[in-house]
Amino acid sequence: MYLKRDTKKNFSNLNFWVQENEKVLISGKSGIGKSTLFKVLLGFETVDRGSVLFNKYKIAKEHIKTIRQQIFYLSQDIDLQNEKLKNLLDQIFEQNLNKNRIDQLTELLSLLELNNKILEQTTNELSGGERQRIGLLICFILNRPVWLLDEPTSALDNTMKKKIADYVLKQDKTVVIISHDAVWTAANKIKIERW
């Protein structure tokens, strides 16, 4: 796979695959195209040469809706609509959810060390660490088979980082993580792709 933007090569001769339920950490210097790879997988960017497959489907316009329905993407910026968190979660439940996952909300809030009062706050009132944990909460509730997590623990303290890493790495999910946090490599349950 080859991708070039303006005068900068984001990646060249990139070739790797991820098996079902495998956990992969992508590591490397900032600015080399790690986040761009996620945009390629979601169909927001296209490669200049080569191909990208998702469950044997080529990432192309005719397949992208089906592909996106199987992926949860957590961006570095944790882009959340500015409204009361409870309303945001209700919308997500209505549009995407197997209803039995709603019952796990209290359990997941506890795992993420968030109390129910946070549901009454607007997303703009949340700290960086709270936004990150809310992004992870949505990921866990949606329960999609593939998780693309871009710096999912960067705003968290070390204890919470370990708790999140332990939880994520135990899931029967295909997970690709971009992170500079050592907590992911400490678990020895993850394949590392260095660029």
N, C-alpha and C positions, 0 to 999 in steps of 0.2 A: 504494500500500500504506500502511496506517495501523496503528499498534500503540500502545496505551496501557496502561501498568501502574500501578496505584494512581492517583496524581494526575499521573504523569509521562508525557509523550508520548515514546516511544522514537524513532519516526519517523512523519512525516506527509507524504503526497504523494510518497513515495519511488517512483521509477520508473526502473529501469535494467535492462539485460540484459547477459549475458556470452556471447560466441560460443564455439564449440568451439575448444579450444587457445589461447584468449586468456588473457593475464595481466593481472589487474586488482588494483590497490592501492586499498584503501578507507582514506581518511585523514580525520581529523577529531578534535575534542576528545574526551577521555575522557568516558564516561558518556552518549554520545548514541545508543547502541544498535548499535554495530558488531558486537560479539560476539553480541548478541541476534539479529542478522540470520542468523548462522551457525546458531543454535539453531532459527530458523524454517526454514531450508533442510533441516535434519536432522529436522524434525517434532517437536521438543521444545517449541516455542512455536507458537502460531497467531496469525495477524493478525486484527485486529478488522474490518478492511474491506479489500477488494482480494483479489488472488490471487497466488500464487507458483507458477511452473511450473519443472519440471526435465525437460528433453528432452520437452516437450509434455505431461508428466504433471503434474496438479495435485498439490501436496504435500498429501496426505491419507492417512488410515489405510490405505486399500486399496492404495496405491502405495509406502508409505514403506519397506518392506523392500527392494524393488527399487532404490529411489533410494539408500538407505544403502549398498548393496553396491557402488555406483559411486563413492562418496565416501570420501576419507580426511580426517578432521578432526583437526587438531593444536590442542589448547586451550592457552591461556596457562599453565595450571597443570601441563601435562604429567602428567596423571593416570595413573600406572603402578601396576599391582598389585605389592605388596611381596613379591618373591621373587627368586631368583637370575636374573639377566638371561638366561643361556643357556636356562633353563627357560621363561621368558616368551616368548622368540623361538621356541623349539620349538613352543609352543602356537600361536603365530601362524602358523608354517609349516604345521602340521597342519590348521588350520581354514580357512585362506584361500588357500593358495599354489599358484601355478603353480611346480612344483618347480625349474624351471631358474633361478628367481630366487635360490634358496639359494646357488648358485655365486657369486653376486655379493656375498655377505656380506663376504668379506675385502676386496674392492675398495671397497665402501662404507664399511667401518670405516676404511680408509686415507684415503678422501676426507674423512671426518669427523674425522680425526686421533685415532682411538680405537684402542687396541691390543687384541689378543685377550684379554688378562688381564681386561679390564673385564667379559667375559662371566661370570666367576666371582663377581662382586660382586652383592649384592642391590640392588634399585633404591633402597632407603633410604640406601645408602652413596654414591650418586652426587651430585656437585655440581650446582648449577643448570644450568651450561653443559653438563655431561655428560648430564643428563636431557633437555635440549633437543635435543642431537645424537642421542640414542637415539630420541626421538620422530620426528625427521627420518629416521633410519635405517629405522624401521618404515614410515614413509610411502613411502620409496624402494623398499623391498623389496615392499610390497604392490602398488605399481605400478598403483593405481586410476586411472581416467581423469580424476577431478576431485579437486583438493586444496584444502581450506579450511584456511589456515594463519593462526592467530591469534598475532601477535607471535612469529614463529618464530625470530628472531635476537636477541631482547632480552637474553639472558644470555651472548652470545658477544662475543669481541674483534673488532676491526675487520677483521683479516685473515680470520678465519673467516666473518664476516658476508658479506664480498665473495665468498668461495669458495662459500658456500651460495647466495647470490643468483645468481651466474653459473650454477651447476648447475641450480637450479630454473627459471630463465628460459629455459634451452636445451631443456627437456623438452617433448615433444609431449603436453602435458596442459593441461587447463583449470585455471587456478590463480587463486584469489582470496585475497589476502593482506591482513590487517589489520596495520599496522605504523606506528610512528613513526620507524623507522630510515631515514636518508637513502640507505642503500645500495641500496634498491629503486628509487628514482627516478633515481639516478645512471646506471643502465644504459640508460635511454631505450628500453626494450623493454616497457614496461608502461603500460597505460591507467590513469589516476588518476581515481577517483571521490571528490570531496570533499563532505562533508556539512556 
